[in-house]
Amino acid sequence: MADKFLDGLKVLVLEDEFLIAMDVEELCREHGARDVVIMRHLGELAGAQLGVHQFNLAIVDVRLGGETTFDFARELTSQAIPFVFATGYSESEVLFEMFPGVAVVSKPYVGSTLIEAVRAAIIARPVSGRA
């Protein structure tokens, strides 16, 4: 039985690879997430009028359809919402300089590695607005 440390949380998954997004959704639900929203393009956030404040946690790919998610990650940081990067761009020096302390999980990754990074992000920046 999985540890339910995500119990009641609403998680945003920004991932443009469908199968990876589905795996991440399943992992989050296994650990108790109340709701998991998958978005494959940054424009979906604006189109759905969803702001970062509606989520307790985010798992973010660095590039979605050729567009970086850096501005979105800055917004998460400014709102004190815990997040991790799950990306194939894990070697980027810029990423570590721009977001010190944010975990970067390299693709391809094992689910347990991602979940431990998420747990660490929540410990470092406790979740507010738990359901």
NORFENNOR-V330981 format. One line per field, one symbol per residue. phi: phi as a letter, one per 20 degrees, with the letter a starting at -180 (. if undefined). A space follows every 10 residues. Layout:
# NORFENNOR-V330981
phi: ???
This chain:
# NORFENNOR-V330981
phi: .ffefegmed dddebeegff gfffgfgfff engfbcddcd bffffffeld effedeaccc efcclndfdg fffffgffel efbcecbedf effggfffcf nefcdeefce gfffffffgf ffffcgfdmg f
